[in-house]
Amino acid sequence: MSKLTVYEDQDFNTPALVTEDSAKIADLLNEKGVRFEHWPTQSLSANAEQEEILAAYSADVSRLKNECGFTTADVVKLTPDNLQKDEFRKKFLAEHIHVEDEVRFFVEGQGLFFLNIDSKVYVVLCQKNDLISVPDGVTHWFDMGPKPSFTCIRLFTNPKGWVAEFTGSTIADQVPGWEQLMETAE
């Protein structure tokens, strides 16, 4: 189940808000310019590859392309047996921005997005059927956990523009991460 945890005023011991209400999560994030949606589950084969996944979700992908100007979409998959999983995890654990929106639809699995907006940190647990779109310029980081398991559709306006620009902030080291937040959820 999707979950939003909000920390305020650098108090990372006691969340100001925790909710699993999808409508409330969407409303709170939309107020900050972050798109959050649930898409209906589509039927896929057990080992569906990129073409099948994109075809199954083509209506929603086309809708976003038309609404937001995305030009391309692809599928990224990471499993616990990936030999580079620790390197991939470490790369996105530091606060960063992008020069275009970061859009992820979770076909399966889960991940934690941390959004640092207006002196608050919004921690969004995204799971199967969740779409999140982090606007360009929003400081954030992503934690896939020590055993990453997800398949996501990504959308881009310019694949060359989706490069992390790290802020140098150490805030990500101060906020509870996967091990602390997911301990009770798993």
Sequence and secondary structure as in RCSB ss.txt:
>XXXX:A:sequence
MSKLTVYEDQDFNTPALVTEDSAKIADLLNEKGVRFEHWPTQSLSANAEQEEILAAYSADVSRLKNECGFTTADV
VKLTPDNLQKDEFRKKFLAEHIHVEDEVRFFVEGQGLFFLNIDSKVYVVLCQKNDLISVPDGVTHWFDMGPKPSF
TCIRLFTNPKGWVAEFTGSTIADQVPGWEQLMETAE
>XXXX:A:secstr
  EEEEEETT  SS SEEE  HHHHHHHHHHTT EEEE       TT  HHHHHHHTHHHHHHHHHHH   EEEE
EEE TT TTHHHHHHHTSS EE SS EEEEEEEEEEEEEEEETTEEEEEEEETTEEEEE TT EEEEE  SS  E
EEEEEES GGG   EE    HHHHS  HHHHSTTT 
